[in-house]
Amino acid sequence: MLKAVIIDGSAVARGLLNTVLTDGGYDVVGQAHTCAAGTALLIKFNPQIVCINRDQLEQDVPAVEAMRRQWPKALIFMVSSEFDAATVQKAHAMGINGFIVKPFNAGTVLKTIRNTVIAMVKRQQKVQEESGGPEPAARE
């Protein structure tokens, strides 16, 4: 089961997204209202999925960039009710892997995460194939 952390200033939004993820089979290991509190949860739980509200992301860009460096394999999703081209471009430059739209549609949220996970696995497999497969110790 993949572990997830939710970072959003709105308790209601955190609760709704928590329900969607939990019902979808994800283990929501923590919720935070700031990036600083969210970073503490990442240190404690080392989640594979991080959902960050756009407001928190924009208020603490250095914290999000640090998350990207320290947890390079984690999938980071920006959560917002509005996405414009400039925001999406900036988010991609920061290493954001995907986007979750508010208000939450459970099916869409789960499909977005699932498709992002599948795309990441395919990229890793392609890199492995191009590099000649796993190291000998990993094959045993």
N, C-alpha and C positions, 0 to 999 in steps of 0.2 A: 504494500500500500504506500503510495507516495505521500510524503508529508508536505503540508502547506502552512505558510504564515500569511496572515492578512494584516496590512497596514493601512488604516483609514481613520480619519478624524471623526467620522460619523459612526456612533455605536450601532445605529440602525442598519447602516450599510454593511458594517462588519458582521452583524448578526445574520442578515439576509445572505450574504456571500458564504458565510460559515455553513448555513443550512444547505445551500446549493452544493457546495463542495463535499460536505459530509454525506448528503444523500447520494452524491455521485461516486462515492467510494474512496474519497480522499481523506486523509487523517489531518485535520486542522489542529496543529500542535500549539498554535498561539495566535493571539490577536493583539495589535498595538495601535495606539492613536498617533504616534510619531515615528519617524525613521530611527531616532535614537533608541526608543523602546523596541522597535522592530529588529534592530541590529542585535540587541541583547538576546532576542528570541532566536535569531539565526545562529548566534554563537552556541546557544544552549541546545538547539534541536537539529541544526544542519539540514534544513528542509530542501526538497527538490523544487518546490514551487513557492514563489513569493508574489503576492498580489498587492500592489501599491497604488493607492489613490493618487490621481494626478496632482492634487493640491500638495500632498506630502512630498511627492517627488520634486515638484517645482520649488518648494520651500527649503529643501535640503539636498540639492544636487550632489554636493561632495559625499554625503552619506550613501546615496544610491550608487555613485561611481565606486565607492569603497566596497559596497556589497558585490558589485560586478567583479571587482578584482579578487576579493577574498572567497567568493563562492562562484567561480567561473562556470560550473556545471549546473547551477540553479537556473530554472526558467523564471524570468521576471516578467510579470504582466502589469501593464498600466491599466488602472480602472478609472473610468470617467464617463460622464454623460455626453461629452462633446469631444470630437477629434477633428482637427483640421490638418491640412497637409503639413504645415510647418511643425506642428506638435508631433505628428507621427515621425517626421524626418528627424527631429531633435531626439526623440525617444529612441529611435533605431541607432542613432549615433552614440547614445549613452549605453547601448547594449540591451535595451528592452526587447524581449522576445515576442511579445504578443499584447493584444489589447482586449479588454473586457468592457463591454458597454453597459452603463446604467440606464434605465432600470434593468435589473437582471432578468434574463430569460434563461431558466435553468438549462434547457437543452442547448442553447447557443453557447453559454458559458462552458459547459462540459465539452461540447464539440470543439470549441476554440482551444481549450487546454489539450484535449486528446490529439488534435491535428498538429499542434506545436510539439508535443512529445514525440509523435511519430516522425515528424520532419527532422527533429534533432537526432533521433536514433538512426534514421537513414543517412544523415550527414556523417555521423560517426562511423557507420558501416562503410561508407564510401571512402572515408579517410583511411580506415583500416585496410581496405582492399588495395588502395593505391600505395600504401606503405608496405605491402607484403604480408598483411595479417598481424595478429597479435605477437608479442614477444614470446620466445620459446617457453619461458617460465609460466606465461599465462595460458599456454596450450595444455599444460599438464593437468 
